[in-house]
């Protein structure tokens, strides 16, 4: 099954996450099919903290990919922020 989840990068105590579409059997930071966006929880006020390719997210959901709870929460908050 294909899942859309976070893959951790960055250095110690400075996390950076890629939002990826991957097979659920792969490791968290292992092989992935496609990078859909990124999330930077330590982003300063003026920089971009979250970017998601909405068209690719829609495509993967259309072919049956499931979002992890964390990615679902981030995308929902991002969409609410854009709509406001």
MMTF fields as JSON, N, C-alpha, C and O atoms, coordinates in Angstrom:
{
  "mmtfVersion": "1.0.0",
  "mmtfProducer": "UNKNOWN",
  "numBonds": 335,
  "numAtoms": 336,
  "numGroups": 84,
  "numChains": 1,
  "numModels": 1,
  "chainsPerModel": [1],
  "groupsPerChain": [84],
  "chainIdList": ["A"],
  "bondAtomList": [4, 2, 8, 6, 12, 10, 16, 14, 20, 18, 24, 22, 28, 26, 32, 30, 36, 34, 40, 38, 44, 42, 48, 46, 52, 50, 56, 54, 60, 58, 64, 62, 68, 66, 72, 70, 76, 74, 80, 78, 84, 82, 88, 86, 92, 90, 96, 94, 100, 98, 104, 102, 108, 106, 112, 110, 116, 114, 120, 118, 124, 122, 128, 126, 132, 130, 136, 134, 140, 138, 144, 142, 148, 146, 152, 150, 156, 154, 160, 158, 164, 162, 168, 166, 172, 170, 176, 174, 180, 178, 184, 182, 188, 186, 192, 190, 196, 194, 200, 198, 204, 202, 208, 206, 212, 210, 216, 214, 220, 218, 224, 222, 228, 226, 232, 230, 236, 234, 240, 238, 244, 242, 248, 246, 252, 250, 256, 254, 260, 258, 264, 262, 268, 266, 272, 270, 276, 274, 280, 278, 284, 282, 288, 286, 292, 290, 296, 294, 300, 298, 304, 302, 308, 306, 312, 310, 316, 314, 320, 318, 324, 322, 328, 326, 332, 330],
  "bondOrderList": [1, 1, 1, 1, 1, 1, 1, 1, 1, 1, 1, 1, 1, 1, 1, 1, 1, 1, 1, 1, 1, 1, 1, 1, 1, 1, 1, 1, 1, 1, 1, 1, 1, 1, 1, 1, 1, 1, 1, 1, 1, 1, 1, 1, 1, 1, 1, 1, 1, 1, 1, 1, 1, 1, 1, 1, 1, 1, 1, 1, 1, 1, 1, 1, 1, 1, 1, 1, 1, 1, 1, 1, 1, 1, 1, 1, 1, 1, 1, 1, 1, 1, 1],
  "groupList": [{"groupName": "UNK", "atomNameList": ["N", "CA", "C", "O"], "elementList": ["N", "C", "C", "O"], "formalChargeList": [0, 0, 0, 0], "bondAtomList": [1, 0, 2, 1, 3, 2], "bondOrderList": [1, 1, 2], "singleLetterCode": "X", "chemCompType": "L-PEPTIDE LINKING"}],
  "groupTypeList": [0, 0, 0, 0, 0, 0, 0, 0, 0, 0, 0, 0, 0, 0, 0, 0, 0, 0, 0, 0, 0, 0, 0, 0, 0, 0, 0, 0, 0, 0, 0, 0, 0, 0, 0, 0, 0, 0, 0, 0, 0, 0, 0, 0, 0, 0, 0, 0, 0, 0, 0, 0, 0, 0, 0, 0, 0, 0, 0, 0, 0, 0, 0, 0, 0, 0, 0, 0, 0, 0, 0, 0, 0, 0, 0, 0, 0, 0, 0, 0, 0, 0, 0, 0],
  "groupIdList": [1, 2, 3, 4, 5, 6, 7, 8, 9, 10, 11, 12, 13, 14, 15, 16, 17, 18, 19, 20, 21, 22, 23, 24, 25, 26, 27, 28, 29, 30, 31, 32, 33, 34, 35, 36, 37, 38, 39, 40, 41, 42, 43, 44, 45, 46, 47, 48, 49, 50, 51, 52, 53, 54, 55, 56, 57, 58, 59, 60, 61, 62, 63, 64, 65, 66, 67, 68, 69, 70, 71, 72, 73, 74, 75, 76, 77, 78, 79, 80, 81, 82, 83, 84],
  "secStructList": [7, 3, 3, 3, 3, 3, 3, 3, 3, 3, 3, 6, 6, 3, 3, 3, 3, 3, 3, 3, 3, 3, 3, 6, 6, 1, 7, 6, 6, 1, 7, 7, 1, 3, 3, 3, 3, 3, 3, 7, 6, 6, 7, 7, 6, 6, 1, 7, 7, 3, 3, 3, 7, 2, 2, 2, 2, 2, 2, 2, 2, 2, 6, 6, 7, 3, 3, 7, 2, 2, 2, 2, 2, 2, 2, 2, 2, 2, 2, 2, 2, 2, 2, 7],
  "xCoordList": [0.842, 0.0, 0.89, 1.92, 0.486, 1.228, 0.721, -0.485, 1.655, 1.314, 2.049, 3.126, 1.447, 2.067, 2.451, 1.585, 3.748, 4.225, 5.459, 5.966, 5.939, 7.121, 8.371, 8.376, 9.431, 10.741, 11.699, 11.843, 12.355, 13.175, 14.537, 15.18, 14.95, 16.281, 16.805, 16.259, 17.836, 18.39, 19.375, 19.594, 19.957, 20.953, 20.31, 19.112, 21.121, 20.643, 20.065, 20.694, 18.881, 18.156, 17.739, 17.308, 17.861, 17.403, 16.658, 17.172, 15.44, 14.732, 14.251, 13.958, 14.177, 13.625, 12.96, 13.567, 11.739, 10.989, 10.6, 10.161, 10.761, 10.235, 8.905, 8.77, 7.929, 6.654, 6.777, 6.937, 6.701, 6.969, 5.836, 5.11, 5.702, 4.834, 5.741, 6.708, 5.424, 6.28, 5.447, 4.278, 6.062, 5.433, 5.457, 6.456, 4.383, 4.291, 5.318, 5.599, 5.878, 6.857, 8.263, 9.133, 8.505, 9.827, 10.043, 9.095, 11.329, 11.662, 11.272, 11.025, 11.218, 10.814, 11.664, 11.132, 12.978, 13.88, 14.436, 15.419, 13.823, 14.325, 13.845, 13.567, 13.76, 13.393, 11.968, 11.091, 11.744, 10.412, 10.138, 11.057, 8.867, 8.449, 8.579, 9.144, 8.047, 8.052, 8.054, 7.397, 8.808, 8.81, 7.712, 7.715, 6.779, 5.615, 5.792, 5.204, 6.59, 6.787, 7.731, 8.452, 7.72, 8.566, 7.875, 6.925, 8.375, 7.9, 9.116, 9.913, 9.255, 10.362, 9.784, 9.36, 9.76, 9.154, 9.95, 9.413, 11.208, 12.04, 12.201, 13.112, 11.328, 11.423, 11.178, 10.29, 11.966, 11.777, 10.556, 9.961, 10.205, 8.974, 8.894, 7.825, 9.983, 9.944, 10.108, 9.902, 10.472, 10.725, 9.533, 8.663, 9.526, 8.442, 8.639, 9.7, 7.637, 7.742, 7.124, 7.46, 6.215, 5.527, 5.23, 4.725, 5.546, 5.206, 4.714, 5.361, 3.557, 2.977, 2.527, 1.859, 2.898, 2.429, 1.021, 0.85, 0.016, -1.374, -1.809, -2.576, -1.33, -1.717, -1.203, -1.91, 0.022, 0.582, -0.078, -0.271, -0.422, -1.131, -2.495, -2.897, -3.195, -4.489, -4.351, -5.18, -3.307, -3.077, -2.884, -3.526, -2.004, -1.712, -2.925, -3.139, -3.717, -4.935, -5.927, -6.677, -5.924, -6.81, -6.495, -7.387, -5.232, -4.853, -4.816, -4.357, -5.295, -5.471, -4.459, -4.466, -3.592, -2.608, -3.298, -4.226, -2.828, -3.363, -2.372, -1.167, -2.882, -2.016, -1.842, -2.768, -0.654, -0.435, -1.189, -1.475, -1.512, -2.236, -1.51, -2.152, -0.195, 0.57, 0.502, 0.298, 0.669, 0.595, -0.81, -0.979, -1.807, -3.188, -3.432, -4.077, -2.913, -3.049, -2.343, -2.888, -1.13, -0.367, -1.047, -1.136, -1.521, -2.172, -3.466, -3.77, -4.225, -5.471, -5.202, -5.9, -4.188, -3.837, -3.325, -3.609, -2.576, -2.036, -3.171, -3.158, -4.141, -5.275, -6.114, -6.608, -6.283, -7.047, -6.336, -6.977, -5.008, -4.21, -4.28, -4.344, -4.269, -4.344, -5.721, -5.83, -6.775, -8.15, -8.433, -9.271, -7.757, -8.015, -7.369, -7.499],
  "yCoordList": [-1.179, 0.0, 1.246, 1.287, 2.234, 3.494, 4.427, 4.592, 5.032, 5.994, 7.303, 7.328, 8.373, 9.695, 10.048, 10.206, 10.172, 10.384, 11.27, 11.67, 11.573, 12.403, 11.539, 10.441, 12.05, 11.412, 12.421, 13.528, 12.055, 13.016, 13.218, 12.281, 14.462, 14.843, 15.896, 16.073, 16.582, 17.612, 17.028, 15.817, 17.889, 17.443, 17.264, 17.485, 16.866, 16.641, 17.932, 18.989, 17.831, 18.948, 20.044, 21.115, 19.793, 20.721, 19.922, 19.727, 19.455, 18.56, 19.261, 20.457, 18.488, 18.916, 17.677, 16.607, 17.812, 16.66, 16.828, 17.902, 15.769, 15.71, 14.973, 13.987, 15.449, 14.754, 13.878, 14.383, 12.565, 11.623, 10.622, 10.323, 10.11, 8.972, 7.755, 7.727, 6.746, 5.577, 4.333, 4.418, 3.193, 1.929, 1.822, 2.174, 1.347, 1.297, 0.349, 0.459, -0.569, -1.512, -0.932, -1.514, 0.199, 0.824, 1.535, 1.913, 1.707, 2.415, 3.883, 4.399, 4.551, 5.955, 6.837, 7.646, 6.681, 7.518, 6.765, 7.197, 5.66, 4.821, 5.271, 6.446, 4.291, 4.55, 5.094, 4.686, 6.015, 6.561, 6.668, 6.622, 6.812, 6.892, 8.319, 8.556, 9.273, 10.669, 11.601, 11.347, 12.686, 13.738, 14.729, 15.294, 14.936, 15.78, 17.184, 18.136, 17.321, 18.625, 18.526, 17.54, 19.567, 19.565, 20.278, 21.036, 20.019, 20.669, 20.997, 20.116, 22.265, 22.713, 23.281, 24.436, 22.487, 22.967, 24.07, 24.767, 24.241, 25.27, 26.498, 27.298, 26.656, 27.79, 29.098, 29.185, 30.102, 31.407, 32.1, 31.596, 33.234, 33.927, 34.267, 34.142, 34.684, 35.128, 34.023, 34.267, 32.82, 31.748, 30.802, 30.764, 30.055, 29.11, 27.847, 27.226, 27.47, 26.314, 25.05, 23.946, 25.205, 24.053, 24.314, 25.375, 23.344, 23.424, 22.054, 21.039, 22.038, 20.787, 20.996, 21.98, 20.062, 20.091, 19.503, 18.284, 20.376, 19.949, 19.015, 18.081, 19.257, 18.395, 16.969, 16.011, 16.825, 15.492, 14.802, 13.586, 15.577, 15.021, 14.486, 13.398, 15.238, 14.812, 13.558, 12.652, 13.508, 12.332, 11.086, 10.062, 11.172, 9.999, 9.554, 8.354, 10.486, 10.113, 9.462, 8.564, 9.921, 9.354, 7.912, 7.155, 7.526, 6.142, 5.278, 4.137, 5.81, 5.0, 5.176, 4.394, 6.169, 6.381, 6.949, 7.751, 6.52, 6.996, 7.971, 7.724, 9.087, 10.038, 9.619, 9.095, 9.852, 9.61, 10.692, 11.755, 10.438, 11.447, 12.79, 13.84, 12.767, 14.01, 14.797, 16.011, 14.122, 14.8, 15.336, 16.438, 14.575, 15.02, 16.304, 17.229, 16.355, 17.546, 18.746, 19.85, 18.54, 19.639, 20.185, 21.399, 19.293, 19.72, 20.462, 21.468, 19.981, 20.637, 22.048, 22.991, 22.191, 23.514, 24.434, 25.632, 23.873, 24.65, 25.163, 26.319, 24.305, 24.702, 25.762, 26.683, 25.648, 26.634, 27.981, 29.026, 27.953, 29.171, 29.871, 31.098, 29.085, 29.645, 30.252, 31.32, 29.571, 30.053, 31.352, 32.143, 31.581, 32.77, 34.004, 35.087],
  "zCoordList": [0.0, 0.0, 0.0, 0.673, -0.746, -0.813, 0.283, 0.467, 1.004, 2.047, 1.791, 1.196, 2.251, 2.177, 3.604, 4.464, 3.856, 5.216, 5.223, 4.175, 6.443, 6.613, 6.631, 7.188, 6.013, 6.039, 6.646, 6.126, 7.74, 8.48, 7.847, 7.373, 7.856, 7.409, 8.366, 9.455, 7.98, 8.849, 9.836, 9.875, 10.621, 11.594, 12.97, 13.148, 13.917, 15.269, 15.861, 15.803, 16.418, 17.034, 16.048, 16.472, 14.742, 13.704, 12.64, 11.538, 12.963, 12.046, 10.782, 10.781, 9.714, 8.438, 7.855, 7.814, 7.413, 6.933, 5.473, 5.06, 4.697, 3.344, 3.407, 4.131, 2.654, 2.537, 1.296, 0.185, 1.489, 0.414, 0.257, 1.205, -0.965, -1.248, -1.304, -2.064, -0.494, -0.392, -0.126, 0.25, -0.326, 0.036, 1.56, 2.188, 2.15, 3.607, 4.233, 5.426, 3.462, 4.002, 4.07, 4.718, 3.418, 3.459, 4.79, 5.477, 5.136, 6.368, 6.272, 5.182, 7.421, 7.472, 6.565, 5.804, 6.645, 5.845, 4.643, 4.041, 4.294, 3.207, 1.839, 1.598, 0.958, -0.43, -0.525, 0.236, -1.463, -1.67, -3.162, -3.979, -3.506, -4.9, -5.415, -6.483, -4.641, -5.078, -3.881, -2.871, -4.014, -2.994, -3.358, -4.452, -2.442, -2.709, -2.141, -2.653, -1.097, -0.492, 0.689, 0.844, 1.528, 2.714, 3.855, 3.657, 5.069, 6.291, 7.142, 7.465, 7.503, 8.335, 9.632, 9.66, 10.704, 11.953, 12.638, 13.498, 12.28, 12.905, 12.016, 12.227, 11.026, 10.111, 10.855, 11.703, 10.532, 11.165, 10.543, 9.591, 11.087, 10.705, 9.211, 8.615, 8.61, 7.218, 6.186, 4.998, 6.602, 5.64, 5.54, 6.41, 4.467, 4.198, 5.033, 4.979, 5.793, 6.663, 6.099, 6.527, 5.132, 4.566, 3.101, 2.736, 2.276, 0.852, 0.416, 0.669, -0.245, -0.721, -2.161, -2.476, -3.032, -4.42, -4.416, -4.399, -4.432, -4.289, -5.414, -5.18, -6.627, -7.74, -7.568, -7.881, -7.072, -6.851, -5.66, -5.671, -4.637, -3.483, -3.911, -3.498, -4.727, -5.24, -6.097, -6.017, -6.915, -7.756, -6.897, -7.131, -5.905, -5.081, -4.288, -4.116, -3.806, -3.107, -4.067, -3.684, -5.316, -6.33, -6.681, -7.063, -6.553, -6.861, -5.6, -5.649, -4.471, -3.28, -2.168, -1.218, -2.246, -1.176, 0.059, -0.043, 1.22, 2.492, 3.118, 3.111, 3.663, 4.352, 5.799, 6.417, 6.336, 7.762, 8.536, 7.984, 9.8, 10.588, 10.668, 10.634, 10.773, 10.862, 9.561, 9.582, 8.436, 7.141, 6.917, 6.394, 7.304, 7.159, 7.951, 7.459, 9.178, 10.025, 9.414, 9.408, 8.898, 8.304, 7.047, 6.861, 6.197, 4.951, 5.259, 4.617, 6.228, 6.615, 7.135, 6.766, 7.992, 8.522, 7.416, 7.415, 6.486, 5.373, 4.47, 4.047, 4.184, 3.347, 4.043, 3.392, 5.352, 6.102, 6.069, 5.95, 6.176, 6.158, 4.802, 4.733, 3.728, 2.379, 2.127, 1.525, 2.588, 2.361, 3.111, 2.676, 4.213, 5.015, 4.446, 5.015]
}
